[in-house]
Amino acid sequence: MHGIVHIELPSPDLEKSKSFYSEVFGWEVTAWQESGDFMMWRAPDGPGGGFMKGDVAPGAGIMLYIEVEDIPASLARIVENGGQAVKEKTEIGGGMGFFAVFADNVGNQLGLWSKD
């Protein structure tokens, strides 16, 4: 109980976000009703969420980390799809795996995590 069940990311361009996350991570993204200001997404293994129409806030905020098998390969797909690598693959230490940070194609900063 008390697990994360829904995550919303702001986006000034919902179609752009849909394309980015579908191509990079294989998320299924669908329009929510016909409002035009919200799309639902579902990650293959994890909670779902939505893209809400709105501006991306500059600066630091809550960091969402997406588990991937291969951080360098994921960063390459991110860049190919209009995103940006902010911090390359970095060891966390203590056997906790590795992380990287990226900006999506509308400016949200998120993290990647892998065991290896």
Secondary structure as the mmCIF struct_conf table of DSSP 4:
data_model
#
loop_
_struct_conf.conf_type_id
_struct_conf.id
_struct_conf.beg_label_comp_id
_struct_conf.beg_label_asym_id
_struct_conf.beg_label_seq_id
_struct_conf.end_label_comp_id
_struct_conf.end_label_asym_id
_struct_conf.end_label_seq_id
STRN STRN1 HIS A 6 SER A 11
BEND BEND1 PRO A 12 PRO A 12
HELX_RH_AL_P HELX_RH_AL_P1 LEU A 14 PHE A 25
STRN STRN2 GLU A 28 ALA A 31
TURN_TY1_P TURN_TY1_P1 GLN A 33 GLU A 34
BEND BEND2 GLY A 36 ASP A 37
STRN STRN3 PHE A 38 ARG A 42
TURN_TY1_P TURN_TY1_P2 PRO A 44 ASP A 45
BEND BEND3 GLY A 46 GLY A 46
STRN STRN4 GLY A 48 LYS A 53
BEND BEND4 GLY A 54 GLY A 54
HELX_LH_PP_P HELX_LH_PP_P1 ASP A 55 PRO A 58
BEND BEND5 GLY A 59 GLY A 59
HELX_LH_PP_P HELX_LH_PP_P2 ILE A 62 LEU A 64
STRN STRN5 TYR A 65 GLU A 67
BEND BEND6 GLU A 69 GLU A 69
HELX_RH_AL_P HELX_RH_AL_P2 ILE A 71 GLU A 80
TURN_TY1_P TURN_TY1_P3 ASN A 81 GLY A 82
STRN STRN6 GLN A 84 GLU A 91
BEND BEND7 GLY A 93 GLY A 93
TURN_TY1_P TURN_TY1_P4 GLY A 94 GLY A 95
STRN STRN7 PHE A 98 ALA A 103
TURN_TY1_P TURN_TY1_P5 ASN A 105 VAL A 106
BEND BEND8 GLY A 107 GLY A 107
STRN STRN8 GLN A 109 SER A 114
#
